[in-house]
């Protein structure tokens, strides 16, 4: 006799399928929508010759099925799985709007009589090829350009350089807008932050010609008013104010706004920094600076290995805003050639002692290193354009079976930014301590008719000659464009 089933068993038997029905229906809805529309196998633009077809195609909503990445292209050739392929389906509404998008794209670029025909060809079950046939027709050209401006504010050279429209060329409204922005920026950088540039365009539709007039209105000179800083917690407000080029009572200039925001970002003190000037009718512009502070300490350690440098390890530590004032401390160290004595010539590692004219080849089995400590002070003397730095370094470097260099030194750097470039004055004091080579190396060099060079110099340009005993040739002199005092020695 069968035992009656427990009530909970019936509940599970009925409840679980019911809970799966909604998700099953949702999973089916998207494919059902796609089944109703054919897949676009290819999309072609014909007749496009005066605009960039790639840029034009980006403005369209209709796309064709394509491989997700060129890296996946070999897989796309053998499989049309959604894992590798982005499938595109025909949306009839967007397809019709794409015709208007193409005409608007051409109209903005001076081709106001452009016509577009379309064709949709079925090439398989739920597969179509789409073609846009574009008839560009002649453009509306610029016949005359008139500029009304104060010649004391904008020079003739600036006017010709920043005028993007040209007589005899199509009336490109994107170039017209760019010209307006460029001239407003020129006036803004002269202190006219409220300057405007009005344009008037008269078009002769029948002749396809246009007359364009630019009228520049500088309005009043604008100055920087109150500067408010928000969002800072550990970084002092005065440190932020020292880092920006916007100063109260100075002329309000576009470049100062950009430079101030750039200085805040490159300090690495902030994840986000925004310099915002709300709309104000007054000629005195109050500035709002909003910042989101970043961690003031960063460190990383790396370990690696290869068959030439054996095992390597490196570490770096950075402290931002050290003792305030946006001061930055960087400590970096690295070591390589680790375990060279045990691995040289084994398990695929390079034999660093093979082929050299040395009896004491163990000098190439010792570790090499680089270490440095750098302290940088931005906004030196409370001037954002100045930066002062000091660093100390030491190293042991080598080329297997060729040479070993050990050195230490210090470097002082002063940077003064002169827009748009920077001028660097550097004082370098370094002493290189080469490991003595065996007499065999001296004989090897002399037998090949060459010598290593030694030079002690001081001046704006430091030159030296290095010798490559492997290739047995003299390298071209290397030039340092810096103010230096240096003593450089190479092994003889």
C-alpha positions in Angstrom: 0.0 0.0 0.0 1.4 3.4 -1.0 2.0 5.9 1.8 0.4 9.3 1.4 2.8 12.1 0.3 3.7 14.8 2.9 2.1 18.2 2.4 5.5 19.9 2.1 6.3 17.7 -0.9 3.3 18.9 -2.8 4.2 22.5 -1.9 7.7 22.0 -3.4 6.5 20.2 -6.4 4.1 23.0 -7.3 5.9 26.1 -5.9 9.3 25.7 -7.5 8.0 25.6 -11.1 5.8 28.7 -10.3 8.8 30.6 -9.1 10.7 29.8 -12.3 8.0 30.9 -14.7 8.6 34.7 -14.4 12.3 34.4 -15.0 11.7 32.0 -17.9 9.3 34.5 -19.5 11.7 37.4 -19.1 14.5 35.3 -20.6 12.2 34.6 -23.6 11.0 38.2 -24.1 14.3 39.6 -25.4 14.9 36.9 -27.9 11.3 37.2 -29.0 11.8 40.9 -29.7 14.9 40.1 -31.8 13.1 37.4 -33.7 10.6 39.9 -34.9 13.3 42.2 -36.4 15.9 41.0 -38.9 19.6 41.0 -38.1 21.7 43.6 -39.9 24.5 41.7 -41.6 26.1 44.8 -43.2 25.7 48.5 -43.4 27.1 50.5 -46.4 27.3 54.3 -47.0 27.6 55.1 -50.7 28.3 58.5 -52.2 30.1 59.9 -49.2 33.1 61.8 -50.5 33.3 65.2 -48.7 32.9 64.1 -45.1 34.5 61.5 -42.9 32.4 58.3 -43.5 33.5 56.8 -40.1 32.4 59.9 -38.3 29.1 59.9 -40.2 28.5 56.3 -39.3 29.0 57.0 -35.6 26.1 59.4 -35.7 23.7 56.7 -36.9 21.6 54.6 -34.6 21.5 51.6 -37.1 24.6 49.4 -36.9 25.6 46.1 -38.3 26.6 42.9 -36.5 30.3 43.0 -35.8 33.0 41.3 -33.8 33.4 42.7 -30.3 37.1 43.1 -30.7 39.8 42.7 -33.3 41.5 40.3 -30.9 38.5 38.0 -31.1 38.4 38.2 -34.9 39.7 34.6 -35.4 36.9 33.3 -33.2 34.3 35.4 -35.0 35.3 33.7 -38.3 34.3 30.3 -36.9 31.6 31.2 -34.5 28.8 33.8 -34.3 28.3 33.3 -30.6 27.2 36.3 -28.6 30.4 35.8 -26.6 32.4 37.0 -29.6 29.9 38.9 -31.7 27.7 42.0 -31.1 24.5 41.3 -32.9 22.6 44.2 -34.4 18.9 44.2 -35.4 16.9 46.5 -37.6 14.8 49.1 -35.7 12.5 50.5 -38.4 11.8 53.7 -36.4 15.5 54.5 -35.9 16.3 53.5 -39.4 13.9 56.2 -40.7 15.4 58.7 -38.3 18.9 57.9 -39.6 17.9 59.5 -42.9 17.3 62.7 -41.1 20.5 62.3 -39.1 22.5 62.0 -42.3 20.9 65.1 -43.8 21.4 67.1 -40.5 25.0 66.0 -40.4 25.6 67.3 -44.0 23.6 70.5 -43.4 25.8 71.4 -40.4 28.8 71.0 -42.7 27.5 73.2 -45.5 25.8 70.6 -47.7 22.2 71.9 -47.3 20.7 70.1 -50.3 21.8 66.6 -49.5 19.4 63.8 -50.3 19.4 60.2 -49.0 17.9 57.0 -50.5 17.9 53.7 -48.7 17.6 50.1 -49.6 17.1 47.0 -47.4 17.9 43.7 -49.1 17.1 40.4 -47.5 20.0 38.0 -47.9 18.8 35.1 -45.7 16.3 34.1 -43.1 16.1 37.2 -40.8 19.2 38.7 -42.4 19.4 42.0 -44.3 21.9 44.3 -45.9 21.3 48.0 -45.5 22.6 50.7 -47.9 22.4 54.4 -47.5 22.8 56.1 -50.9 23.9 59.7 -50.2 23.6 62.4 -52.9 25.7 65.2 -51.5 24.9 67.9 -54.2 26.9 71.2 -54.3 27.5 72.9 -51.0 26.7 76.4 -49.8 30.0 78.2 -49.9 31.2 81.2 -47.9 31.3 84.3 -50.2 32.4 86.9 -47.7 33.6 87.1 -44.1 33.4 90.4 -42.2 34.9 90.9 -38.7 34.1 93.8 -36.5 36.6 94.0 -33.6 39.0 96.1 -31.7 42.4 95.8 -33.4 44.2 96.7 -30.1 42.9 93.5 -28.5 43.3 91.0 -31.4 46.1 91.2 -33.9 45.8 90.6 -37.6 47.9 87.4 -37.1 45.6 86.1 -34.4 42.6 86.8 -36.5 43.9 84.9 -39.5 45.2 82.0 -37.4 41.9 81.5 -35.4 39.5 82.1 -38.3 38.5 78.5 -39.2 36.0 79.5 -42.0 37.5 80.3 -45.4 36.1 82.2 -48.4 35.2 79.7 -51.1 34.8 76.8 -48.7 31.5 75.2 -47.5 29.6 77.0 -44.7 30.6 74.6 -42.0 28.6 75.5 -38.8 30.9 73.4 -36.7 33.9 75.5 -37.8 31.8 78.7 -37.2 31.1 77.6 -33.6 34.8 76.7 -33.1 35.8 80.2 -34.4 33.4 81.9 -31.9 34.8 79.9 -29.0 38.4 80.6 -30.0 37.9 84.4 -30.3 36.0 84.5 -27.0 38.9 82.6 -25.4 41.4 85.1 -26.8 39.5 88.0 -25.2 39.0 86.0 -22.0 42.8 85.5 -21.7 43.2 89.3 -22.0 40.9 89.7 -19.0 37.6 90.1 -20.7 35.8 87.1 -19.1 32.4 88.4 -20.2 33.3 88.8 -23.9 30.8 87.6 -26.5 31.1 87.1 -30.2 27.9 87.5 -32.2 27.5 86.1 -35.7 25.2 86.9 -38.5 24.8 84.6 -41.5 23.0 85.7 -44.7 22.4 82.8 -47.2 21.5 83.1 -50.8 19.8 79.8 -51.3 19.5 80.0 -55.1 23.2 80.9 -55.6 24.4 78.7 -52.7 26.4 81.5 -51.2 26.7 82.9 -47.7 28.0 86.1 -46.1 29.2 85.7 -42.5 29.7 88.6 -40.0 31.5 88.3 -36.7 31.0 91.1 -34.1 33.3 90.9 -31.0 32.0 92.6 -27.9 34.7 92.6 -25.1 32.5 94.2 -22.4 34.3 95.2 -19.2 37.5 93.9 -17.8 36.9 91.1 -15.2 39.0 90.4 -12.1 39.2 87.6 -9.6 37.2 88.2 -6.4 36.8 85.9 -3.4 38.2 82.4 -3.7 36.4 79.7 -1.6 37.8 76.2 -1.0 35.6 73.3 0.1 36.1 69.6 0.6 39.6 69.7 2.1 40.2 68.1 5.5 43.9 67.3 5.8 45.3 69.7 3.2 45.4 73.3 4.4 43.4 75.9 2.5 46.5 78.0 2.2 48.4 75.2 0.5 45.6 75.0 -2.1 45.6 78.7 -2.6 49.4 78.7 -3.1 49.1 76.0 -5.8 46.7 77.9 -8.1 47.4 80.8 -10.4 44.1 82.5 -9.8 44.8 85.4 -7.3 42.3 87.9 -5.9 42.3 91.3 -7.7 44.2 89.8 -10.7 42.7 89.7 -14.1 40.3 86.8 -14.5 41.8 84.7 -17.4 40.9 81.4 -19.0 44.4 80.0 -18.9 44.6 80.7 -15.1 41.5 78.6 -14.6 42.9 75.7 -16.5 46.4 76.0 -15.0 44.9 76.2 -11.5 43.0 73.0 -12.0 46.0 71.3 -13.6 48.2 72.2 -10.6 45.7 70.7 -8.2 45.6 67.4 -10.1 49.3 67.0 -10.6 49.9 67.5 -6.9 48.5 64.0 -6.3 46.7 65.4 -3.3 43.2 65.1 -4.7 41.1 62.5 -6.5 39.0 65.3 -7.9 39.5 69.0 -8.1 37.1 71.5 -9.7 37.5 75.2 -10.3 34.1 76.6 -10.8 33.0 80.2 -11.5 29.2 80.6 -11.3 27.5 83.0 -13.6 27.8 86.5 -12.2 26.8 89.8 -13.8 29.4 91.6 -11.8 32.9 92.1 -13.4 34.4 90.7 -10.1 34.2 87.0 -10.3 34.1 84.9 -7.2 35.8 81.5 -7.6 34.7 78.2 -6.0 37.2 75.4 -5.6 35.9 71.9 -4.7 38.3 69.1 -3.9 38.1 65.5 -2.9 41.3 64.4 -1.1 43.3 61.4 -2.1 45.4 59.2 0.3 48.5 61.1 1.4 50.7 58.0 1.4 51.4 55.4 -1.4 53.6 52.4 -1.5 54.2 49.3 -3.6 56.5 46.3 -3.8 57.3 44.3 -6.9 59.1 41.0 -7.4 60.1 39.6 -10.8 62.5 37.3 -12.6 63.9 36.9 -16.1 66.7 34.9 -17.7 69.1 37.9 -18.0 68.7 39.9 -14.7 67.7 36.8 -12.6 65.5 37.7 -9.7 64.6 41.4 -9.1 62.8 43.2 -6.3 61.7 46.8 -6.2 59.9 49.0 -3.8 58.7 52.6 -3.8 57.1 54.9 -1.2 55.6 58.4 -1.7 54.5 60.8 0.9 52.3 63.7 -0.3 51.9 66.9 1.6 54.9 66.0 3.8 54.9 68.5 6.8 52.3 70.6 4.8 52.8 72.8 1.8 52.2 70.0 -0.8 55.8 68.9 -0.2 56.4 65.4 -1.8 58.9 62.7 -0.7 59.7 59.8 -3.0 61.9 56.9 -1.9 62.6 54.2 -4.5 64.9 51.2 -4.4 65.5 48.2 -6.6 67.8 45.2 -6.7 68.5 42.7 -9.4 71.0 40.0 -10.3 69.8 38.2 -7.2 70.8 34.5 -7.0 73.0 35.0 -10.0 75.8 32.9 -8.4 73.4 29.9 -8.0 71.5 30.3 -11.3 74.1 31.6 -13.8 74.2 29.2 -16.8 71.6 26.9 -15.4 67.9 26.3 -16.1 67.8 28.6 -19.0 69.4 31.6 -17.2 72.2 33.5 -18.9 75.8 32.7 -18.1 77.0 36.2 -17.2 80.7 35.0 -16.8 81.0 33.5 -20.2 83.1 35.3 -22.9 84.7 38.0 -20.7 88.5 38.5 -20.5 88.5 38.4 -16.7 90.0 36.1 -14.1 87.7 37.4 -11.3 84.4 36.9 -13.0 82.5 36.8 -9.6 82.1 40.6 -9.8 79.3 40.0 -12.3 77.5 37.6 -10.0 77.0 40.2 -7.3 73.7 42.0 -6.9 73.1 45.3 -8.7 70.9 48.1 -7.3 69.4 51.5 -7.7 68.2 53.7 -4.8 67.1 57.3 -4.6 65.4 59.8 -2.3 63.7 62.8 -3.8 62.1 65.8 -2.0 60.1 68.2 -4.2 58.6 71.5 -3.2 55.9 72.8 -5.6 54.9 76.4 -5.4 58.3 77.3 -4.2 58.4 80.8 -2.6 54.6 80.7 -2.8 54.7 81.0 -6.6 52.8 78.3 -8.5 55.2 78.5 -11.5 58.2 77.6 -9.3 59.3 74.2 -8.1 62.4 73.2 -6.2 63.7 69.7 -5.7 66.7 67.8 -4.2 67.5 64.2 -4.6 70.2 61.7 -3.6 71.0 58.5 -5.4 73.3 55.6 -5.5 73.6 52.7 -7.9 75.6 49.6 -9.0 75.1 48.8 -12.6 76.7 46.4 -15.1 76.7 44.9 -18.5 77.7 41.2 -18.1 81.3 40.5 -19.0 81.7 44.2 -20.1 81.8 46.6 -17.1 80.6 47.3 -13.6 79.7 50.9 -12.4 79.1 52.0 -8.9 78.1 55.6 -8.2 76.4 58.0 -5.9 75.5 61.6 -6.1 73.0 64.4 -5.5 70.9 66.7 -7.7 69.3 70.0 -7.1 66.5 71.1 -9.5 64.7 74.4 -9.9 61.9 74.6 -12.4 60.3 77.8 -13.5 57.3 77.5 -15.8 57.2 79.9 -18.7 54.1 79.2 -20.7 53.8 77.1 -22.7 57.2 75.5 -22.0 59.4 75.0 -18.9 62.9 76.1 -18.2 65.0 73.9 -15.9 68.2 74.8 -14.1 69.9 71.8 -12.6 73.0 71.4 -10.5 74.4 67.9 -10.4 77.2 66.6 -8.2 78.0 63.0 -8.9 80.9 60.7 -8.3 81.2 57.4 -10.2 83.3 54.7 -8.6 84.1 52.0 -11.2 85.2 48.6 -10.1 88.8 48.0 -11.2 89.0 45.7 -14.1 91.8 43.2 -14.6 94.8 43.9 -16.7 93.3 41.7 -19.4 90.7 44.4 -20.1 93.3 47.1 -20.5 95.3 44.9 -22.9 92.1 44.0 -24.7 91.2 47.7 -25.3 94.7 48.7 -26.3 95.1 45.8 -28.7 92.0 46.9 -30.5 93.4 50.5 -30.7 90.9 52.2 -28.4 90.8 53.7 -25.0 88.2 54.7 -22.5 87.7 58.4 -21.9 87.9 60.5 -18.8 86.7 64.1 -18.4 86.0 66.5 -15.6 83.9 69.5 -16.6 81.6 72.3 -15.4 79.4 74.4 -17.5 76.0 74.8 -19.2 76.7 71.7 -21.4 78.5 68.6 -20.1 80.0 66.3 -22.8 81.7 63.0 -22.4 82.7 60.1 -24.6 81.8 56.5 -23.7 83.5 53.5 -25.2 81.7 50.3 -26.1 84.4 47.5 -25.9 82.0 44.9 -27.2 81.3 46.6 -30.5 84.7 48.3 -30.5 83.5 51.6 -31.6 83.3 55.1 -30.1 79.8 56.4 -29.5 78.7 59.9 -30.5 79.2 62.5 -27.7 76.1 62.8 -25.5 74.9 66.3 -24.6 73.2 67.5 -21.4 71.3 70.7 -21.7 71.6 71.7 -18.1 73.7 73.8 -15.7 76.0 71.1 -14.2 79.1 70.4 -12.3 80.1 66.8 -12.7 83.0 64.5 -12.4 82.7 61.5 -14.6 85.2 58.6 -14.7 85.3 55.5 -16.8 87.6 52.6 -16.2 90.9 52.5 -18.0 
